[in-house]
Amino acid sequence: METTKQLTPLLKQLIRILKKENKALIESDGVKIEKISKQKETIADSLKLVTSIPSDNEKKLLLEVKQLQDDNLLLTQQAISFNDNFLKVVGDAAQKTNATYSRQGSLQKQTDVGFINHSM
């Protein structure tokens, strides 16, 4: 019976943390997300020790945890997809032919533009 009493506060704490994580994901606050991930790991370790069968109230809390976790996963996947697309666009633009000035002072098309001249 004692483990049942421990499960409800852990689930409520996890719900609070997941809501904070959701807000941090929306704001793209990497520092907060890192701290929250560590807190989630600590709670997950505590939840592993619970051996009782969840009550009806705890099942509702578990469903809320699942929903919040699914929402946060979706936000994370969306952020990763955005970053991948952004890097692809920036990378493609960087590889396009660029106009630079030649030694004679005329505009010249060049594909291998770099910050350092390695030919010397």
C-alpha positions, 0 to 999 in steps of 0.5 A: 500500500505504501508504494501506491501512495508514492506513485501519485506524487511522482506522477503529479511531479512528472506532469508538472515537469512535462508541462515545463518541458512543453513550454521550453520546447515551444520557446526553443530554450535548450538550457531549460530542456537539458535541465528538465531531461535530467529531472525526468531521468530522476523521476523515471528511476523512482518510478521503476521502483514502484511495484503496485497496481495503479488505482483508477486515479493513477491510471488517469494521471498515467494517461495525462503523462502519456498525452503530454509526452506524445505532445512533447515528442511531436514538438521535438520532431518538429524542431528537428525537422525544421533544423534539418530543412534549415541546414539543407537550404543554407548548405544548398545556398552555400554550394551555389556558384558565387561571384567573386572578384578576380585579380584583374578586378573583374567579376568572376563566377567561382564555385569553391569560395572559401575564407582562406586562399589555399592555393598559395 
